Amino acid sequence: MSVFAIVSLFVFLSLQAGVHAASGVSTFNDYSTQSSVACSGFSPTNSQGSNIFAAAIGDLSPIWTGPKCQGSQTASSCTGTGSCTDCTGPACPGQGTCGECFNIKCTGSLDGETSGSCTGNTIMVKVVDACPSEHPANYCKIPEFGGTIPPDEACEAAGVNAFDIATTARSTLSSFQGNLEIDIEGPVSC
């Protein structure tokens, strides 16, 4: 069998299995400080099983499935300095990525760091939460509402696969201190 035939077969089987490869960005979150997560039946903990880290996915991400979270962006919920006064988030009914797992690998520093590097390790994350674009804790951070965080680092950039991964995974992925550019494979079996 030729190399072309083998590659074609691999691509065909990957597409049949629903596994996709994509690039994206990762921010980090300590899920143990939350009282709940958007996906029912999951607990707000950094670990979601043996070597599986908790993650949220942005509702503007191309790999998000289901309807976008419900809500709106209003400046009156923001302080004008990057935080929110009314931090009540929108509902995210029908989020189709709840419980799905993805393999994540660092490809570089999103913040342009020059000291540090990717480890080359791949981690598995399980989606247990949402990162809604219409949550004041996200949109109040961007310059449009007085914050200083770039939209792609606050789940506010359409077309960007944005994951908010458990802080406990950071050192496994890289020695960078900030947010990461990542490769994403999935969904994969948990």
C-alpha positions, 0 to 999 in steps of 0.5 A: 500500500502506498504512503498516499493510500495510508495517509488517505485511509487515516484521514478518512477514518479520523473524519469518520470517527468525528475526531478533528485537529484544530489550533486555538488558545488556552487561558487557565482557571482554578476550578476549585474556587468556583461553586458550580460549572455550566455542565450539569452533573460535573463538579467544579474541580481541577481534576476530572479523573485520572490525568484528565483536567477540567476545561471550559470552551468558549461559546464562539469557538468553532468546535463548540456545539449547541446554541450560543449561551444566552445573554447580552453585553452591557457596559453597566455590568463593567467597572471600566477597568477590566472587572465586573460589577454585576458578574452574573453569567448567562445560561448555556442550555444545550451546550453539546460539548459537555463531557467531551474530552480533547487532547491539548498540546502547547505550540507557543506563548500566546503572550509573546514570552521569550523565556520558557518553552512548551514541554511537548507533552499532550494533556487530556481535558474534559469540558465541564464548563462554558466560557460565554462571550456574554459573561461580564467576567469575560467581556468586561476584560476587553478594551471595548469595555475598559479592560486590557485583555485581548479578546482572544484571551477572554473568550471574546474572539469569534472563530478562535477555539478558546479553552480555559484549562485547569491551572494544575495543567499549566506546568505539564504543558509548558514553562511559560507563565502566561496563556498559550497557543495550542493544538487541539485534537478531538473529541477523543474517548475519555 
